[in-house]
């Protein structure tokens, strides 16, 4: 308490000294404030003039560039006007030739259609004639293979003749039974002999009649039809070809009359190139003219800007002189202002200290008695509270993490997982040449069952379940986890004679064959040798 009283007296003395110094500085500042205001106004005017002068110089530079551009534009415009003088005449010539070309192309297409029509007619004619000739040959072959040369009409004629002769012989035989004159009887006998000879010849031909006789007639009929078709086809084809040839000649004559020959075609190609170039020049000329009109005459502008520049330079020089005259006063003003600010801060600080000390003294007076009385009780309560807090934390851990089904196992796993994740990530990076380097191991509870879920960051920088990777990649992830667990087990301390540091590492089903590349197998073997730092022996059981 005595110390606080001494301290507050000292602080009040300091505060009084600061107030006196502050009053003196403020009086001095008031005396310099007029010069300060004058300096600020002059400085602002100088900065304004400098800014204006900078803008004028910028405009002069832009105007100079424009003047150069105007000169260049005039030269370009004159050159382009000279080069595009014949543009219209060339364009008219090109239009005329293009119209002739279009007419020639149109008629050439029509001519091509007639030629195609002629080719189609020829193809159809050859096809039709081929089919008819093939049909005729087939009929002739069939006729050659017939077993008789008697056709249907001849067969009917022979049969009628045979029947007539038989009736005649029967009639003669009846007449021979009659009583006739000898002369008549001899004549009847002679008629009978003639009839018998004739029927003998007819009967020989009748024996030749069979089923082919009727087929022969049909074949002869079809053969005649095919021959007629051949003749009609030939005649029709010739007439059609003559007609188409006349049309082709007419179109060729029309094409020739257009006057669009190879020379004109070559000239049109030349004109296209010329007109295209001239068109580009015309467009460029229009742009240059617009650009020239937009820029306009800048000589008057440059003269005016130079005059403004001179006036501003003179005004700026006056401001610089005035600033140099008032600068010492401004320096002194700034120094005093800084001192006033510093003293004011110190005064405020001292005010706060004095007020704080006065409040502290008052509070100390009220609290000393109370604090001394309950000091012992507070210490005892704090001790008891700390003991209860520790007990509560232990109880919570035991309840939530250990005293439930598989609680102790999961508690131990959760303690080991962070280190296993780090070690497995490092191992996977070494086994995959840094292609995969981040492993996350999480415990989970599902349907009152507990387990561990393994995720790995893939090439797309997103987490993937281990089952999503290829067989070789899963082998590498599996090896990374095995090596991490083995290293963790090798670091366990010796506990009596039962539990102690592992000296031999067995790796069962280390299937190197499932690794995708030779590089991955080499990295696996290298990591296997690195594990020799933690084990005296490493035994690899594989099915290669």
C-alpha positions in Angstrom: 0.0 0.0 0.0 2.8 2.4 0.9 4.6 1.6 -2.4 1.4 2.4 -4.3 1.1 5.8 -2.5 4.7 6.7 -3.4 4.2 5.6 -6.9 1.0 7.8 -7.4 2.8 10.9 -6.0 5.7 10.4 -8.5 3.2 9.9 -11.4 1.3 13.1 -10.5 4.5 15.1 -10.5 5.4 13.8 -14.0 1.9 14.6 -15.2 2.2 18.2 -14.0 5.6 18.6 -15.8 4.1 17.2 -19.0 1.1 19.6 -18.9 3.5 22.6 -18.6 5.6 21.5 -21.5 2.5 20.8 -23.6 1.1 24.3 -23.0 4.4 25.9 -24.2 4.5 23.8 -27.3 0.8 24.5 -28.1 1.5 28.3 -27.9 4.4 27.9 -30.2 2.3 25.9 -32.6 -0.4 28.6 -32.7 2.3 31.2 -33.7 3.4 28.9 -36.6 -0.1 27.8 -37.8 -0.5 30.7 -40.3 2.8 29.8 -42.0 1.8 26.2 -42.0 -1.5 26.9 -43.7 0.3 29.0 -46.3 2.8 26.2 -46.9 0.0 23.6 -47.4 -1.9 25.8 -49.8 1.3 26.5 -51.8 2.2 22.8 -51.8 -1.2 21.8 -53.0 -1.0 24.4 -55.8 2.4 23.1 -56.8 1.2 19.5 -57.0 -1.8 20.7 -59.0 0.5 22.5 -61.4 2.8 19.5 -61.7 -0.2 17.2 -62.4 -1.5 19.7 -65.0 2.0 20.0 -66.6 2.3 16.2 -66.7 -1.1 15.9 -68.5 -0.1 18.6 -70.9 3.3 16.9 -71.7 1.4 13.6 -72.2 -1.1 15.3 -74.6 1.8 16.9 -76.5 3.4 13.5 -76.8 0.1 12.0 -78.0 -0.3 14.9 -80.5 3.2 14.4 -81.8 2.4 10.8 -82.4 -0.8 11.7 -84.1 1.0 14.2 -86.3 3.4 11.4 -87.4 0.4 9.1 -87.9 -1.4 11.7 -90.0 1.7 12.1 -92.3 2.0 8.3 -92.6 -1.8 8.0 -93.3 -1.6 10.6 -96.1 1.2 8.7 -97.8 -0.7 5.3 -97.4 -4.0 6.8 -98.7 -2.3 8.3 -101.8 -0.6 4.9 -102.5 -3.8 2.9 -102.0 -5.8 5.3 -104.2 -3.3 4.9 -107.0 -3.3 1.1 -106.6 -7.1 0.8 -106.6 -7.8 3.1 -109.7 -8.7 0.2 -111.9 -10.7 -1.7 -109.3 -14.2 -1.0 -110.9 -13.1 -1.9 -114.4 -11.5 -5.2 -113.2 -14.6 -6.0 -111.1 -16.9 -5.4 -114.1 -14.8 -7.6 -116.3 -14.8 -10.3 -113.6 -18.6 -10.1 -113.3 -19.0 -10.5 -117.1 -16.6 -13.5 -117.2 -18.2 -15.0 -114.1 -21.7 -14.8 -115.7 -20.3 -16.5 -118.9 -18.7 -19.2 -116.7 -21.9 -19.8 -114.8 -23.8 -20.3 -118.2 -21.0 -22.5 -119.5 -21.0 -24.6 -116.2 -24.8 -24.9 -116.3 -24.8 -26.1 -119.9 -21.8 -28.4 -119.2 -23.8 -29.9 -116.4 -26.7 -30.5 -118.8 -24.3 -32.0 -121.3 -22.9 -34.2 -118.6 -26.5 -35.4 -117.7 -27.0 -36.3 -121.4 -23.7 -38.2 -121.5 -24.6 -40.0 -118.3 -28.0 -40.7 -119.8 -26.2 -42.2 -122.9 -24.0 -44.3 -120.7 -27.0 -45.6 -118.7 -28.8 -46.4 -122.0 -25.7 -48.2 -123.2 -25.4 -50.1 -119.9 -29.1 -51.0 -120.0 -28.8 -52.1 -123.6 -25.8 -54.3 -123.0 -27.5 -55.8 -120.0 -30.8 -56.4 -121.8 -29.1 -57.8 -124.9 -26.9 -60.0 -122.7 -30.0 -61.4 -120.9 -31.9 -61.9 -124.2 -28.8 -63.6 -125.9 -28.4 -65.8 -122.8 -32.1 -66.7 -123.0 -31.8 -67.4 -126.7 -28.7 -69.6 -126.2 -30.5 -71.5 -123.4 -33.5 -72.1 -125.7 -31.3 -73.3 -128.6 -29.5 -75.6 -126.1 -32.8 -77.1 -125.0 -33.9 -77.5 -128.6 -30.7 -79.5 -129.4 -31.4 -81.8 -126.4 -34.9 -82.8 -127.6 -35.5 -86.5 -128.6 -37.6 -85.7 -131.7 -37.7 -83.2 -134.6 -41.5 -83.4 -134.8 -43.2 -80.3 -133.4 -46.7 -80.0 -132.1 -48.3 -78.8 -135.3 -46.6 -81.4 -137.4 -47.5 -84.1 -134.9 -51.2 -83.1 -135.1 -50.9 -83.0 -138.9 -49.4 -86.5 -139.0 -52.0 -87.9 -136.6 -54.8 -86.4 -138.8 -53.2 -87.8 -141.9 -52.8 -91.2 -140.3 -56.4 -91.2 -139.3 -57.5 -90.1 -142.7 -55.5 -92.8 -144.4 -56.9 -95.5 -142.1 -60.4 -94.4 -142.9 -59.5 -94.4 -146.6 -58.1 -98.0 -146.4 -61.2 -99.1 -144.5 -63.5 -97.6 -147.1 -61.4 -99.2 -150.0 -61.6 -102.6 -148.3 -65.4 -102.2 -148.1 -65.6 -101.2 -151.7 -63.4 -104.2 -152.7 -66.2 -106.5 -151.3 -68.6 -105.1 -153.8 -69.1 -106.5 -157.3 -67.4 -104.0 -159.5 -66.0 -103.8 -162.9 -62.5 -105.1 -163.3 -61.1 -101.8 -164.4 -62.7 -100.1 -161.3 -61.5 -102.9 -159.1 -57.9 -102.5 -160.3 -58.0 -98.8 -159.7 -59.3 -99.4 -156.1 -56.5 -102.0 -155.5 -54.0 -99.5 -156.8 -55.5 -96.8 -154.5 -55.3 -99.1 -151.5 -51.6 -99.9 -152.2 -50.8 -96.2 -152.5 -52.7 -95.5 -149.2 -50.9 -98.4 -147.4 -47.5 -97.1 -148.6 -48.4 -93.6 -147.5 -49.7 -94.7 -144.1 -46.5 -96.7 -143.6 -44.4 -93.5 -144.1 -46.8 -91.5 -141.9 -46.7 -94.2 -139.2 -42.9 -94.1 -139.1 -43.1 -90.3 -138.3 -46.0 -90.8 -135.9 -43.7 -93.1 -133.9 -41.4 -90.1 -133.5 -44.1 -88.1 -131.7 -43.6 -87.9 -127.9 -43.8 -85.2 -125.1 -40.8 -83.3 -126.6 -43.0 -82.6 -129.7 -45.2 -80.2 -127.6 -42.1 -78.8 -125.8 -40.4 -78.2 -129.2 -43.2 -76.0 -130.3 -43.1 -74.0 -127.1 -39.3 -73.6 -127.5 -39.7 -72.5 -131.1 -42.3 -70.0 -130.0 -40.2 -68.6 -127.2 -37.1 -68.5 -129.5 -39.1 -66.4 -132.0 -40.2 -64.1 -129.3 -36.6 -63.6 -128.0 -35.3 -62.9 -131.5 -38.1 -60.3 -132.0 -37.1 -58.7 -128.6 -33.5 -58.6 -129.7 -34.3 -56.9 -132.9 -36.7 -54.4 -131.2 -34.0 -53.7 -128.5 -31.4 -53.0 -131.1 -33.6 -50.7 -133.1 -34.8 -48.8 -129.9 -31.2 -48.4 -128.7 -30.0 -47.0 -132.0 -32.8 -44.5 -132.1 -32.2 -43.4 -128.5 -28.4 -43.0 -129.0 -29.0 -40.9 -132.1 -31.4 -38.7 -130.1 -29.0 -38.3 -127.2 -26.0 -37.6 -129.4 -28.0 -34.8 -131.1 -28.8 -33.3 -127.7 -25.1 -33.5 -126.7 -24.0 -31.8 -129.9 -26.6 -29.0 -129.4 -25.3 -28.4 -125.8 -21.7 -28.4 -127.0 -22.6 -25.9 -129.6 -24.3 -23.7 -127.0 -21.2 -24.0 -124.7 -18.9 -23.0 -127.6 -21.2 -20.0 -128.4 -20.7 -18.6 -124.8 -17.1 -17.9 -125.7 -15.8 -19.1 -122.3 -12.7 -20.9 -123.4 -9.5 -21.9 -121.5 -8.1 -18.4 -122.2 -11.1 -16.8 -120.6 -11.0 -19.3 -117.7 -7.4 -18.4 -117.0 -8.2 -14.7 -117.2 -11.0 -15.2 -114.7 -8.6 -16.9 -112.3 -6.2 -14.0 -112.6 -9.0 -11.5 -112.1 -10.2 -13.3 -108.9 -6.7 -12.9 -107.4 -6.4 -9.3 -108.6 -9.9 -8.3 -107.5 -9.4 -9.9 -104.1 -6.1 -8.0 -103.6 -7.8 -4.8 -104.8 -10.8 -5.4 -102.5 -8.5 -5.7 -99.5 -6.7 -2.5 -100.6 -10.1 -0.7 -101.0 -11.2 -1.8 -97.5 -7.8 -0.7 -96.1 -8.2 2.6 -97.9 -11.7 3.2 -96.4 -10.3 2.4 -92.9 -7.3 4.7 -93.4 -9.6 7.6 -94.6 -11.9 7.1 -91.5 -8.8 7.0 -89.3 -7.5 10.2 -91.0 -10.9 12.0 -90.5 -11.0 10.9 -86.9 -7.5 12.3 -86.1 -8.0 15.5 -88.0 -5.5 18.5 -88.0 -3.4 18.4 -84.8 -0.9 21.2 -85.6 -3.1 23.9 -83.9 -3.6 21.6 -80.9 0.2 21.1 -80.5 0.8 24.9 -80.6 -1.9 25.5 -78.0 -0.5 22.8 -75.7 3.0 24.1 -75.9 1.7 27.6 -74.9 -0.1 26.0 -71.9 3.0 24.1 -71.0 5.1 27.3 -70.9 2.5 29.1 -68.7 2.3 26.2 -66.3 6.1 25.9 -66.1 6.4 29.6 -65.1 3.7 29.2 -62.5 5.3 26.1 -61.1 8.6 27.9 -60.8 7.0 30.6 -58.7 5.4 28.0 -56.4 8.8 26.2 -56.0 10.4 29.5 -54.9 7.6 30.2 -52.4 7.8 26.7 -51.0 11.6 27.0 -50.4 10.9 30.3 -48.5 8.3 28.7 -46.2 9.9 25.3 -45.8 11.9 26.1 -42.6 8.8 27.3 -40.9 6.9 24.1 -42.0 9.8 21.9 -40.7 9.6 23.6 -37.3 5.8 23.3 -37.3 6.0 19.6 -38.1 8.6 19.0 -35.4 6.4 20.8 -32.8 3.3 18.9 -33.9 5.2 15.6 -33.5 6.4 16.7 -30.0 2.9 17.8 -29.0 1.6 14.4 -30.2 4.3 12.5 -28.2 3.7 14.7 -25.1 -0.1 14.2 -25.4 0.4 10.4 -25.6 2.6 10.5 -22.6 0.1 12.7 -20.7 -2.7 10.3 -21.5 -0.6 7.4 -20.4 0.2 9.2 -17.1 -3.5 10.0 -16.6 -4.4 6.4 -17.1 -1.6 5.3 -14.7 -2.8 7.8 -12.0 -6.4 6.8 -12.4 -5.4 3.1 -12.4 -3.2 3.5 -9.3 -6.0 5.4 -7.4 -8.5 2.6 -8.3 -6.0 0.0 -7.4 -5.4 1.6 -4.0 -9.1 1.8 -3.3 -9.6 -1.8 -4.4 -6.7 -3.0 -2.4 -8.1 -1.5 0.7 -11.4 -3.3 0.2 -9.9 -6.6 -0.8 -6.9 -7.1 1.5 -9.1 -8.1 4.5 -11.3 -10.4 2.4 -8.5 -12.0 0.5 -6.5 -12.8 3.6 -9.5 -14.5 5.2 -10.4 -16.8 2.3 -6.9 -17.4 0.9 -6.6 -20.7 2.7 -10.1 -21.9 1.7 -9.3 -21.0 -2.0 -6.2 -23.1 -2.0 -8.0 -26.1 -0.5 -10.9 -25.7 -3.0 -8.5 -25.5 -6.0 -6.7 -28.6 -4.9 -10.0 -30.5 -4.5 -11.3 -29.2 -7.8 -8.1 -30.3 -9.6 -8.4 -33.8 -8.1 -12.1 -34.0 -9.2 -11.3 -32.8 -12.7 -8.6 -35.5 -13.2 -11.0 -38.2 -11.8 -13.7 -37.0 -14.2 -11.5 -37.1 -17.2 -10.3 -40.6 -16.4 -13.8 -41.8 -15.9 -15.0 -40.3 -19.2 -12.1 -42.0 -21.1 -12.8 -45.3 -19.5 -16.6 -45.1 -20.1 -16.5 -43.9 -23.7 -13.4 -45.6 -25.0 -12.7 -48.7 -23.0 -15.5 -50.2 -20.9 -17.7 -51.4 -23.8 -17.6 -54.2 -26.4 -14.1 -54.2 -28.1 -13.5 -50.9 -26.3 -9.9 -51.8 -25.2 -9.0 -53.0 -28.6 -10.5 -49.9 -30.4 -8.8 -47.6 -27.8 -5.5 -49.2 -28.5 -6.1 -49.0 -32.3 -7.1 -45.3 -32.1 -3.9 -44.6 -30.2 -1.8 -46.4 -32.9 -3.6 -45.2 -36.0 -2.1 -41.7 -36.4 1.4 -43.1 -36.3 0.5 -46.0 -38.6 -1.1 -43.5 -41.1 2.1 -41.5 -41.2 4.4 -44.5 -41.6 2.1 -46.2 -44.1 1.9 -43.0 -46.2 5.7 -42.8 -46.2 6.0 -46.5 -47.2 3.5 -46.2 -50.0 5.3 -43.1 -51.4 8.5 -45.2 -51.5 6.8 -48.2 -53.0 5.0 -46.2 -55.8 7.8 -43.7 -56.5 5.6 -40.9 -54.9 2.6 -41.6 -57.2 0.5 -42.4 -54.1 1.7 -40.8 -50.8 -1.3 -40.3 -48.5 -3.0 -43.1 -46.5 -6.0 -42.5 -44.1 -7.0 -45.2 -41.6 -10.3 -44.8 -39.8 -12.2 -47.0 -37.4 -16.0 -47.4 -37.8 -18.9 -49.0 -36.1 -21.7 -50.5 -38.2 -24.5 -52.7 -36.9 -22.7 -53.1 -33.6 -19.6 -54.3 -35.4 -16.3 -52.5 -35.4 -13.7 -52.3 -38.2 -11.1 -50.3 -39.9 -11.6 -48.5 -43.3 -8.5 -47.7 -45.5 -8.6 -44.8 -48.0 -5.8 -43.6 -50.3 -5.5 -40.4 -52.3 -5.5 -41.3 -56.0 -3.9 -39.6 -59.0 -7.0 -37.3 -59.2 -6.2 -35.9 -55.6 -9.4 -37.4 -54.1 -9.8 -40.1 -51.5 -10.6 -43.6 -52.8 -11.4 -46.8 -51.0 -8.6 -49.4 -51.3 -10.9 -51.8 -53.2 -11.1 -49.2 -56.1 -7.4 -49.7 -57.0 -5.9 -52.4 -59.3 -4.4 -55.7 -58.0 -0.9 -54.4 -58.2 -1.8 -51.1 -56.5 -3.6 -53.0 -53.7 -0.5 -55.1 -53.2 1.6 -52.0 -52.8 -0.9 -50.5 -50.3 -1.1 -53.8 -48.4 2.7 -53.9 -48.2 2.9 -50.3 -47.0 0.5 -51.2 -44.1 2.3 -54.4 -43.3 5.7 -52.6 -43.1 4.2 -49.8 -40.9 2.6 -52.4 -38.5 5.8 -54.4 -38.4 7.9 -51.4 -37.6 5.5 -50.4 -34.8 5.7 -53.9 -33.3 9.5 -53.8 -33.5 9.6 -50.7 -31.4 7.6 -52.2 -28.5 9.7 -52.3 -25.3 10.8 -55.5 -23.5 8.3 -56.5 -20.8 9.6 -59.3 -18.7 10.4 -62.6 -20.5 7.0 -62.9 -22.3 6.8 -59.8 -24.4 9.7 -58.1 -26.1 11.1 -56.6 -29.3 10.5 -58.6 -32.5 13.7 -59.9 -34.1 12.3 -61.8 -37.1 9.7 -60.6 -39.7 7.6 -63.1 -41.6 5.8 -61.9 -44.7 3.3 -64.5 -45.9 1.7 -64.2 -49.4 4.1 -61.4 -50.5 2.9 -61.9 -54.0 5.3 -59.9 -56.2 3.8 -61.4 -59.3 0.7 -59.2 -58.9 2.8 -56.0 -59.1 2.2 -54.3 -62.4 5.7 -53.3 -63.5 9.4 -54.2 -63.0 9.9 -50.8 -61.3 7.2 -51.6 -58.7 8.8 -54.9 -57.9 12.3 -53.3 -57.6 10.9 -50.7 -55.2 9.2 -53.5 -53.1 12.5 -55.4 -52.8 14.3 -52.2 -51.9 11.8 -51.4 -49.1 12.2 -55.0 -48.0 15.9 -54.5 -47.5 15.3 -51.2 -45.7 13.2 -53.1 -43.1 16.4 -54.9 -42.2 17.3 -51.9 -40.1 14.6 -53.0 -37.6 14.8 -56.8 -37.8 17.6 -59.3 -37.6 15.8 -61.6 -40.1 13.2 -61.1 -42.8 11.5 -64.2 -44.3 9.4 -63.7 -47.4 6.9 -66.4 -48.3 5.7 -65.9 -51.9 3.9 -68.0 -54.6 5.9 -66.7 -57.6 
